Amino acid sequence: MPTSSLKNGTVVITGATSGFGEATARLIAKSWPDAKLWITGRRKERLDSLVKELGSSRVSSFCFDVSDRKAVENFAKSAGQENITVLVNNAGLAAGLDHFQDASVDDWDQMIDTNLKGLLYMTRALLPGMIARKTGHIVNMGSIAGHVTYPKGHVYVATKSAVRALTESLRIDILGSNVRVTSIDPGMAETEFSVVRFHGDQHKADAVYKGMRPLVADDIAEAILWSLDRPPHVNIQEIILMPTDQATPRDVSRK
């Protein structure tokens, strides 16, 4: 039986303006008709468009940057006594793909602030309410990069390795609270990820997936929903999902 208490609450998805977050918002809106859906992101026009597309009074949008601690705190205050049962910490990015000695420190700051601090701020803000209500599920978006290091990945790899460690530590700290914690760790997935990594260079982004079939955002959304839909006594701790054409970050079959 699915976890009905989660389905009757409010689902918060960060980074819902594209990719995994957007696909997850669509799937949950379709699959959980009794749940409220709160989507967050930095691009208001995209949030507004998604709310309009989903066409439901159950869907609300909040435009802010998860790396802005004050903005997260204000969001948490606006939540008040809202019955938030699910937090999908999806907001994140890779910026740059250069040798360590040539990399941009600004790119490093952006990845650390979003991938780590944003996840920490959102979790710290919403977790106490879940614990108090004795129900909840936190889904952290990890990566195969949190398991296997690859050339020029350095800081991105470090942030996703930290997400993996934080997820494991969090699960220990809240043991007995009835709040579950899951990490979803994809391999190559064709979204805006590579376009962002290469600072808008579409040609370089397209080359990443040339000759192979990558995952798509819906694949990850389905894994998230499946994890949420397990019975209350079952916690899916971690899912690593890769394209059939990929074995490791470096080993890819291209035709």
Beta strands, then each sheet from edge to edge (+ up, - down):
strand 1: 10-13
strand 2: 36-41
strand 3: 59-63
strand 4: 84-89
strand 5: 136-141
strand 6: 179-186
strand 7: 238-241
sheet 1: 3+ 2+ 1+ 4+ 5+ 6+ 7+
end
